[in-house]
Amino acid sequence: MARTWVQALVVINRHDELGAPIRHYKGDWFPCRGRELAQLLSQSKVALPGHSHPVQTAQVGEVGIVTESASTALKGAKCEISYVPGLTLPYEKTLIYRDGPIRPELIPVAFGLLDSWELLVPLWTFSEDATMIGTEKDRALTREVIGELRVPVYDTRQLYALRCPAVERLFKTWEVEKDKLPEGDERLAFLRALYVTPMLILALPPSWSVKDAL
Amino acid sequence: MAYGAPALREVGHSLLRLKKMAPDLPVALICDEPTPYTGIKQIYLKDRSYGARWAKLNLDTLTPFERTLYLDADTRVMSRDIVQGFEILKEGWDLVIVPSQNQGKDLFSHLDRTEREETLASLWNPRPLQLQAGVMWFNLTTETLGSPSASGTPGTSKERVHKFFELWRAEWEKYERHDQAALIRALEESSLRIWLLGHEYNSRHGKVIEHLFGRAKL
């Protein structure tokens, strides 16, 4: 991952690439990357280019969360939240959150990853695959499309999505697949839709949602 | 790939299984000297690296196929279902691979400390999904399938996969040992359409591909 320029929101003491101590004052711009960048973002100590304070008060239209109703799981998320039902992309980078545990400190990291990927989705678990969920009818329908059910299942309750043609097409296809079997498992419908929409999807380990998971 | 006597022996067992399960699939073997195995294409490459990693990292230029399934020497094909990987590639996916069974605290646990720590420090993603590169299907076709990418990626699988392998080689050369952390570092710089298969396709007791990890080193 290339270095990213960030702006200090507080005084930051760190080391440069040669190990020399360096101090950045509020407003200073400096390059960093990787884990250090993720930590600084999650601690709200830096802002990304193009945002006045994206981590604390995201600009409307840039990054934000879409959810249907207020959730305590999102407490600590430092970006705008819109209460909208369905698969909508009001922001350039949107977390569509519907349920389940989430780690708010990783939300800005995920938005950063959307510079390289079109969609980020955590895996449901490592111990369950698509053969183990849904009804027989649902699985048969899914097997017909994707050919193989021994595949990991995505946790579709939380999707980090870039507003782009691939994601828009995926979401439309997903709705169509859900309509085919309204009582079906939406995770299987997601697999069917994804299969026919090759795209830049980054699967995240379940520990993205639950800290102590694998 | 067959480099050294243990790997050459393992390839023999692996070929037997493969030919039994998928007799119609053409097979190529990358090696540094002639082998006794017949009915396959042998591709010679002198490998300079630990565990013949360099040959693996050059698969995109060595493979004679447009759609390739790469198998480590210590794998055993247990089912005809391996063809499913090719079907997925035909749908427009660039790489089909299986998550490693080592995740979480075991992430990159097979690496030496320096590479592990430096990898974790350099990655944007602090908790990546580790992938097991001993079994993978990759696409070198020039068909433009799937959605046009919003992120300005090259338009064909061939371009994306070549670019990925180029990055993988460059990342591997930083430490010249294992390939998995280099793979994750390279993926952060790549634009690949990756479809995941489950552990039955690459694990110790996989029902489609059994992976007898480490057998080729004995």
Interface residues (C-beta under 8 A of the other chain):
Chain A: M1 A2 R33 G34 R35 E36 L37 A38 L106 V109 G112 L113 S116 W117 E118 L123 F126 D129 A130 G147 E148 R150 V151 P152 L162 R163 C164 P165 A166 V167 R169 L170 Y195 V196 T197 P198 M199 L200 I201 L202 A203 L204 P205 S207 W208 A213 L214
Chain B: D81 Q84 E87 I88 E91 G92 W93 D94 P99 Q101 Q103 G104 L120 A121 S122 L123 W124 N125 P126 R127 P128 L129 Q130 L145 G146 S147 P148 S149 A150 S151 T153 E188 E189 S191 L192 R193 I194 W195 L196 L197 G198 H199 E200 Y201 K207 V208
